[in-house]
Amino acid sequence: MKTYQPALAAPLLVGLYGAIRLLPGSKEPEAGWLLGHAALLAGLLLFVPVLLELRRRVASRLLSTVALTVAGTGLAASVGQTLIDLWVGAVAVDKADQRRLFGEVQDVPGVLPVFYTVLPTLFYLGLLVLLFAAVRRIPVWSPLLVLVATVMMAMDLDLMTPGALLFALALRPLTGSAGVPGRPVTA
């Protein structure tokens, strides 16, 4: 049976980031900050093959291409945000310097909507469209779990780890080990 590991590894690495960010000192420019953001970056990058696999499972090429483009745009913005966060964490000497550097970066026109507020949300929107469009080949509860997890994490970043675990559960049918056979797509 074919397994598809990025579908589990991606959300679990995001969940690791969520767990690390709850540890004391992890919000300072220290090892916890860098380790957490490195895990987040790896998790985000692993969502690329997950999105491509979901696209493959959607019957409509037009819908899947649009949803993949939307999700990919949001994912690229999230990767950009994570790279900014990693850079600030690597060069800042203390919390005050970290705040100053973030202020300088985020004061550049367009940075906040592109990397922090607007475009990153497109990842979740595109992912949800792909999941809902693929329900003929995955269980209907998969997109519902992702929707619940997304709302949880949007409400409070401290819920990132439980949200990521819901993502892992939702994406488990993509691994081939969930015991849920893919349903054929009919034209």
KOLZA-138280 format. One record per residue: residue number from 1; x, y, z of N, C-alpha, C, O in turn. Coordinates in steps of 0.1 Angstrom, whole numbers, plus 2048, in hexadecimal, padded with zeros to 3 digits. Atoms other than C-alpha are relative to their C-alpha. Example, Ala and Ser with C-alpha at 12.3 -4.5 7.8 and 13.67 -1.06 7.14 Angstrom:
<pts>
PT seq n_X n_Y n_Z ca_X ca_Y ca_Z c_X c_Y c_Z o_X o_Y o_Z
PT   1 809 7F4 800  87B  7D3  84E 809 80C 800 813 80C 807
PT   2 7F7 7F5 800  889  7F5  847 7F8 80B 808 7FD 816 809
</pts>
This chain:
<pts>
PT seq n_X n_Y n_Z ca_X ca_Y ca_Z c_X c_Y c_Z o_X o_Y o_Z
PT   1 808 7F4 800  800  800  800 809 80C 800 812 80E 808
PT   2 7F8 7F4 801  80E  822  7F6 7FD 809 80C 7F2 80B 810
PT   3 802 7F6 7F5  814  83A  812 805 80D 7FB 80D 80F 7F2
PT   4 7FD 7F3 804  816  85F  80F 804 808 80D 7FB 80E 813
PT   5 7FB 7FB 7F4  82B  86C  82C 7FF 810 802 7FD 814 80E
PT   6 802 7F2 7FE  82A  892  826 7F3 804 807 7F2 80E 80E
PT   7 80E 7FD 7FB  805  892  82F 800 7FF 810 7F8 806 816
PT   8 7FF 800 7F1  80F  889  853 80C 808 805 80A 80F 80F
PT   9 7F4 7F9 7FC  832  898  855 7FD 810 801 801 816 80A
PT  10 802 7F2 800  826  8BB  84B 7F8 806 80C 7FD 80F 813
PT  11 807 7FA 7F4  80C  8C1  866 807 7FC 80D 806 804 816
PT  12 7F9 803 7F4  821  8AF  880 80B 809 803 80E 80D 80E
PT  13 7F5 7F6 7FE  83E  8C7  87A 7FA 80D 804 800 814 80C
PT  14 806 7F4 7FB  826  8E4  87D 7FC 7FF 80E 7FD 808 816
PT  15 804 802 7F2  819  8D5  89D 80C 800 809 80B 805 815
PT  16 7F4 7FF 7F8  83D  8D2  8AA 803 80F 802 807 812 80D
PT  17 7FE 7F2 7FF  841  8F7  8A3 7F6 806 80B 7FA 80D 813
PT  18 80A 7FC 7F6  821  8FD  8B7 803 7FC 80E 801 804 817
PT  19 7FC 804 7F2  82E  8E9  8D4 80C 808 805 80D 80C 810
PT  20 7F4 7F9 7FC  850  8FA  8D4 7FD 80E 804 803 813 80D
PT  21 803 7F1 7FD  841  91D  8D3 7F9 802 80E 7F8 80D 813
PT  22 806 7FF 7F3  82F  915  8F4 80B 7FF 80B 808 801 817
PT  23 7F5 802 7F6  851  90E  906 805 80E 804 806 817 7FC
PT  24 7FA 7F4 7FB  861  929  91B 80C 804 7F7 814 7FB 7F4
PT  25 7F4 7FB 808  87A  93E  907 7FE 7FE 7F1 806 803 7E9
PT  26 802 803 80E  86C  932  8E5 7FC 80D 7F8 7FD 80C 7EC
PT  27 804 7F4 807  860  955  8DD 80B 80B 7FF 809 816 7FB
PT  28 7F4 7F8 800  882  964  8E2 809 7FC 7F4 808 7F0 7EF
PT  29 7F7 804 80A  89D  964  8C7 80B 7F7 805 817 7FA 806
PT  30 7F7 80B 7FB  8AD  944  8D4 7FE 7F3 7F8 7F7 7F3 7EE
PT  31 801 80D 807  8B0  920  8CB 7F1 7FB 7FE 7EE 7F5 7F4
PT  32 80E 805 801  88B  918  8D2 7F9 807 7F4 7F1 801 7ED
PT  33 806 7F9 80B  880  933  8BA 805 7FB 7F2 7FD 7F8 7EA
PT  34 7FB 805 80C  897  927  89F 7FC 7F1 7FD 7F8 7EE 7F1
PT  35 804 80E 802  88F  902  8A4 7F1 7FF 7FC 7EE 7F7 7F3
PT  36 80E 800 803  86A  908  8A4 7FD 805 7F2 7F5 7FF 7EB
PT  37 802 7FB 80D  86B  91D  885 806 7F7 7F5 800 7F7 7EA
PT  38 7FA 809 80A  881  904  873 7F6 7F4 7FE 7F4 7F0 7F3
PT  39 80A 80A 801  867  8E9  87B 7F4 805 7F8 7EE 7FE 7F0
PT  40 80C 7FA 808  84B  900  86E 804 801 7F2 7FC 7FD 7E9
PT  41 7FC 7FF 80E  85F  907  84E 800 7F2 7F9 7FA 7F1 7EE
PT  42 800 80D 806  864  8E2  848 7F2 7FB 7FE 7EF 7F5 7F4
PT  43 80E 804 801  83F  8DB  84F 7F9 807 7F4 7F2 800 7EC
PT  44 806 7F9 80B  834  8F6  837 805 7FB 7F3 7FD 7FA 7E9
PT  45 7FB 805 80D  84B  8EA  81B 7FA 7F2 7FD 7F8 7EF 7F1
PT  46 806 80D 803  83D  8C7  81F 7F1 800 7FC 7EC 7F6 7F7
PT  47 80E 7FF 805  81A  8D4  818 800 801 7F1 7F5 800 7EB
PT  48 800 7FF 80F  825  8D9  7F4 7FC 7F3 7FA 7F3 7F3 7F2
PT  49 805 80D 806  823  8B4  7EB 7F2 7FC 805 7EB 7F5 7FE
PT  50 80E 803 7FC  803  8B1  800 7F6 807 7F7 7EC 801 7F3
PT  51 80A 7F9 808  7F2  8CC  7EC 800 7FA 7F2 7F5 7F9 7EB
PT  52 800 806 80E  7FE  8BC  7CB 7F8 7F2 800 7F2 7EF 7F7
PT  53 808 80D 7FF  7F0  89A  7D7 7F1 803 801 7E9 7FC 7FA
PT  54 80E 7FD 7FF  7CF  8AA  7E0 7FB 805 7F2 7F0 801 7EE
PT  55 804 7FB 80D  7CE  8BB  7BE 7FE 7F4 7F7 7F4 7F4 7EF
PT  56 801 80C 808  7D3  899  7AE 7F3 7F9 802 7ED 7F2 7F9
PT  57 80C 807 7FC  7B4  88C  7C0 7F3 807 7FD 7E8 802 7FF
PT  58 80B 7F8 804  79D  8A7  7B4 7FC 7FE 7F1 805 7FF 7E9
PT  59 804 804 80E  789  89F  795 801 80C 7F7 805 80B 7EB
PT  60 800 7F4 808  786  8C3  788 80E 806 7FF 813 80B 809
PT  61 7F3 7FA 802  7A7  8CF  779 800 80F 803 809 814 809
PT  62 801 7F2 7FE  79C  8F3  77A 7FF 803 80F 807 80C 814
PT  63 802 7FD 7F2  790  8F3  79E 80D 7FC 807 811 804 810
PT  64 7F4 804 7F9  7AF  8E0  7A9 80C 809 7FE 814 80C 806
PT  65 7F5 7F7 803  7C7  8F7  797 7FE 80E 807 807 813 80C
PT  66 803 7F4 7F9  7B6  916  7A5 802 7FF 80F 809 807 816
PT  67 7FE 802 7F1  7B5  908  7C9 80F 7FE 803 814 802 80D
PT  68 7F1 802 7FD  7DA  8FC  7C6 807 80E 7FF 810 810 807
PT  69 7F9 7F3 801  7E4  91F  7BA 7FD 809 80C 806 810 812
PT  70 804 7F8 7F4  7D1  930  7D7 808 7FA 80C 80E 802 814
PT  71 7F8 806 7F4  7E0  917  7F1 80F 802 7FE 815 805 808
PT  72 7F2 7FE 802  802  91A  7E1 805 80E 803 80F 811 809
PT  73 7FD 7F2 7FD  801  940  7E4 801 802 80F 80A 809 814
PT  74 800 7FF 7F2  7F8  93E  808 80B 7F9 807 811 7FE 810
PT  75 7F5 807 7FB  812  924  80F 80D 807 7FE 815 808 807
PT  76 7F4 7F8 803  82D  939  7FE 801 80C 80A 80C 80F 80F
PT  77 800 7F4 7F6  823  957  814 803 7FB 80E 80B 802 815
PT  78 7FD 805 7F3  824  941  833 80F 7FC 801 815 7FE 80C
PT  79 7F1 804 800  847  934  829 808 80D 801 812 80E 809
PT  80 7F9 7F3 7FF  851  959  824 800 805 80E 80A 80A 813
PT  81 801 7FB 7F2  844  962  847 80A 7F8 809 811 7FE 811
PT  82 7F7 808 7F8  857  945  856 80F 803 7FE 816 803 807
PT  83 7F2 7FC 803  877  94F  844 804 80D 807 80F 80F 80C
PT  84 7FE 7F3 7FA  873  972  851 802 7FE 80F 80B 803 815
PT  85 7FF 803 7F1  86D  964  875 80E 7FA 803 814 7FD 80D
PT  86 7F3 807 7FD  88C  94E  872 80C 80A 7FF 815 80A 807
PT  87 7F5 7F6 801  8A2  96B  866 800 809 80C 80B 80B 811
PT  88 800 7F7 7F4  896  982  882 805 7F8 80C 80D 7FE 814
PT  89 7FB 808 7F5  89C  966  89B 80F 7FD 800 815 7FC 80B
PT  90 7F2 803 801  8BE  95F  88E 809 80D 802 814 80C 807
PT  91 7F7 7F4 7FF  8CB  983  88D 7FD 809 80D 805 811 811
PT  92 803 7F8 7F5  8B9  993  8AB 808 7FB 80C 80B 7F0 80F
PT  93 7F8 803 7F4  8CE  995  8CB 7F8 7FE 80C 7FC 7F7 816
PT  94 809 802 7F5  8B1  997  8E3 7F2 803 7FC 7EF 806 7F0
PT  95 80E 7FE 803  88B  99B  8E5 7FE 80E 7FB 7F6 810 7F2
PT  96 802 7F2 805  88D  9C1  8E1 805 802 7F1 7FE 808 7E9
PT  97 7FA 800 80D  8A3  9BD  8C2 7F7 7F9 7F6 7F5 7FD 7EB
PT  98 80A 808 808  88A  9A3  8B5 7F4 808 7FC 7F0 808 7F1
PT  99 80C 7F7 802  86D  9BB  8B9 804 80B 7F6 7FC 80E 7ED
PT 100 7FC 7F6 809  881  9D6  8A7 802 7FB 7F2 7FD 802 7E9
PT 101 7FF 806 80D  88A  9C0  88A 7F3 7FD 7FA 7F1 7FF 7EE
PT 102 80D 803 806  867  9B4  886 7F9 80D 7FC 7F2 80D 7F2
PT 103 806 7F3 803  85B  9D8  887 806 805 7F3 7FE 80A 7EA
PT 104 7FA 7FB 80D  874  9E1  86B 7FB 7F9 7F4 7F7 7FE 7EA
PT 105 805 808 80C  869  9C4  855 7F2 802 7FE 7EE 804 7F2
PT 106 80F 7FF 802  844  9C7  85B 7FC 80F 7FD 7F0 810 7F8
PT 107 803 7F3 805  845  9ED  855 802 802 7F1 7FD 80C 7EC
PT 108 7FE 7FF 80F  84F  9E7  831 7F2 7FE 7FA 7EB 7F4 7FD
PT 109 80D 801 806  82F  9ED  81D 7FE 7F3 7F9 806 7EE 7F1
PT 110 803 80C 807  81E  9CD  813 804 7F3 808 7FF 7E9 806
PT 111 7FB 80B 7F9  831  9B6  82B 7F5 7F9 808 7F3 7ED 808
PT 112 80A 806 7F7  815  9B1  844 7F5 7F9 7F8 7F2 7ED 7FB
PT 113 80B 808 807  7F9  9A8  82B 806 7F4 7F8 800 7EA 7F7
PT 114 7FB 80B 808  810  993  815 805 7F4 808 802 7E9 805
PT 115 7FA 80B 7F8  822  97F  830 7FA 7FD 80D 7FC 7F2 813
PT 116 805 803 7F2  80E  982  850 7F1 800 801 7EC 7F8 809
PT 117 80E 7FF 7FD  7E9  98A  84C 7F7 7FB 7F5 7EE 7F3 7F7
PT 118 809 803 80A  7D9  986  82A 804 7F3 7F8 7FC 7E9 7F8
PT 119 7FC 80B 808  7EC  96E  813 801 7F3 807 7FD 7E9 801
PT 120 7FF 80D 7FA  7F4  953  82C 7F2 7F9 802 7F2 7EC 802
PT 121 80D 806 7FE  7CF  94D  831 7FB 7F8 7F3 7F3 7EF 7F4
PT 122 804 807 80D  7CC  942  80C 805 7F2 801 7FE 7E9 7FA
PT 123 7FC 80E 7FF  7DF  922  815 7F4 7F8 806 7F1 7ED 800
PT 124 80B 807 7F9  7C2  917  82C 7F4 7FF 7F7 7EE 7F5 7F6
PT 125 80B 800 809  7A8  922  813 802 7F6 7F4 7F9 7EE 7F1
PT 126 7FD 809 80B  7B8  90F  7F6 800 7F2 804 7FB 7E9 7FD
PT 127 7FF 80D 7FB  7BF  8F1  80B 7F2 7FA 803 7EF 7EF 7FF
PT 128 80E 805 7FE  79A  8EF  816 7F9 7FE 7F3 7F1 7F4 7F2
PT 129 807 802 80D  78E  8F3  7F2 805 7F2 7FB 7FD 7EB 7F6
PT 130 7FB 80D 805  7A5  8D6  7E8 7FA 7F4 807 7F6 7EA 801
PT 131 806 80B 7F8  799  8C1  804 7F1 7FD 7FE 7ED 7F2 7FC
PT 132 80F 802 802  774  8C7  7FF 7FE 7FB 7F2 7F5 7F3 7EF
PT 133 801 804 80E  779  8C2  7D9 804 7F1 7FF 800 7EA 7F5
PT 134 7FA 80E 801  78B  8A0  7E0 7F7 7F7 808 7FB 7EB 80A
PT 135 808 809 7F7  76F  892  7F7 7FB 7F3 7F9 7F7 7EA 800
PT 136 803 80D 807  768  878  7DC 80B 7F6 802 809 7EA 800
PT 137 7F4 809 7FE  78A  86A  7E4 806 800 80E 80F 7F8 811
PT 138 7FC 800 7F1  78E  872  809 7F4 802 808 7E9 806 803
PT 139 80C 7FF 7F8  776  871  826 7FC 80F 802 804 818 802
PT 140 806 7F3 7FF  75F  88F  82A 805 807 80D 805 813 80E
PT 141 7FC 7FA 7F3  76C  894  84E 80E 807 7FF 812 80F 807
PT 142 7F3 7FA 801  78F  89D  841 7FF 80F 7FE 806 816 806
PT 143 801 7F2 801  786  8C0  835 7FA 807 80C 7FD 812 810
PT 144 806 7FB 7F4  770  8C5  853 80A 802 80C 80A 80C 813
PT 145 7F6 7FF 7F5  78D  8BE  86B 80A 80B 7FD 80E 812 806
PT 146 7F7 7F5 803  7A3  8D6  858 7FA 80D 803 800 817 807
PT 147 807 7F3 7FE  789  8F1  85A 7FF 802 80F 802 80E 814
PT 148 800 7FE 7F2  785  8EB  880 80E 804 805 810 80D 80D
PT 149 7F2 7FD 7FC  7AB  8EB  884 804 80E 7FC 80B 815 804
PT 150 7FD 7F2 804  7AF  90B  870 7FA 80A 808 800 814 80C
PT 151 807 7F7 7F8  795  91D  884 807 801 80E 809 80B 814
PT 152 7F9 801 7F3  7A6  911  8A5 80D 808 800 80F 810 809
PT 153 7F3 7FA 801  7C8  91D  89A 7FF 80F 7FD 807 817 802
PT 154 802 7F2 803  7BB  93E  88D 7FB 807 80D 7FE 813 80F
PT 155 805 7FA 7F3  7AA  944  8AF 80B 802 80A 80C 80C 811
PT 156 7F6 7FF 7F6  7C9  93D  8C3 80C 7F7 7FB 80B 7EB 7FA
PT 157 7F4 807 804  7EC  934  8B8 805 7F5 80A 80C 7EC 806
PT 158 7FD 80A 7F6  7F0  920  8D8 7F9 7F3 7FD 7FD 7E9 803
PT 159 808 80C 804  7D8  907  8C8 806 7FA 7F3 800 7F1 7ED
PT 160 7F9 805 80D  7F1  901  8AB 802 7F1 801 800 7EA 7F7
PT 161 7FD 80F 800  7FB  8DE  8B7 7F4 7F8 7FF 7F4 7EF 7F7
PT 162 80C 808 802  7D8  8D1  8BC 7FA 801 7F2 7F5 7F8 7EC
PT 163 805 7FE 80E  7CE  8E0  89B 808 7F8 7F6 803 7F3 7ED
PT 164 7F8 808 809  7EC  8D0  88A 7FD 7F1 801 7FE 7EA 7F7
PT 165 804 80E 7FE  7E2  8AF  899 7F3 7FD 7F8 7F2 7F2 7F2
PT 166 80C 802 808  7C0  8B3  889 803 800 7F1 7FD 7F9 7EA
PT 167 7FC 801 80E  7D0  8BB  868 806 7F3 7FD 803 7ED 7F2
PT 168 7FA 80D 802  7E5  89B  86B 7F5 7F5 7FF 7F5 7ED 7F6
PT 169 80B 80A 800  7C5  887  872 7F8 802 7F3 7F4 7F8 7EC
PT 170 808 7FD 80C  7B3  899  855 807 7FB 7F3 801 7F7 7EA
PT 171 7F9 803 80B  7CF  892  83D 805 7F1 800 80B 7EC 7F6
PT 172 7FC 80E 7FF  7D5  86E  848 7FB 7F7 7F5 802 7EE 7F0
PT 173 804 808 80B  7C0  860  82C 809 801 7F4 809 7F8 7EB
PT 174 7F7 7FE 80B  7DA  86D  814 80C 7F6 801 813 7F3 7F8
PT 175 7F4 809 7FE  7F4  855  823 7FE 7F2 7FB 808 7EB 7F9
PT 176 803 80D 805  7E3  836  817 7FF 7F6 80C 7FC 7EA 80A
PT 177 800 809 7F4  7E5  828  83B 7F3 802 809 7F2 7FC 814
PT 178 80B 7FC 7F8  7C4  836  847 7F4 7F5 800 7EB 7F6 807
PT 179 80B 80A 801  7AF  818  83D 7F4 805 7F8 7EA 7FE 7F8
PT 180 80C 7FA 807  798  82E  828 804 800 7F1 80C 808 7ED
PT 181 7FC 800 80E  79B  824  804 7FB 80C 7F8 7F0 812 7FB
PT 182 804 7F5 808  79A  840  7EB 7F4 7FC 7F7 7F4 7F1 7F1
PT 183 80B 803 808  779  842  7D9 803 805 7F2 808 810 7F0
PT 184 7FD 7FC 80E  77B  844  7B3 7F8 80D 7FC 7ED 80F 801
PT 185 806 7F4 805  773  865  7A2 7F8 7FC 7F4 7FE 7F6 7EA
PT 186 808 802 80C  757  863  789 7FE 80D 7F9 7FD 818 7FF
PT 187 801 7F3 808  753  87C  76D 7F2 805 800 7EF 80F 7FA
</pts>
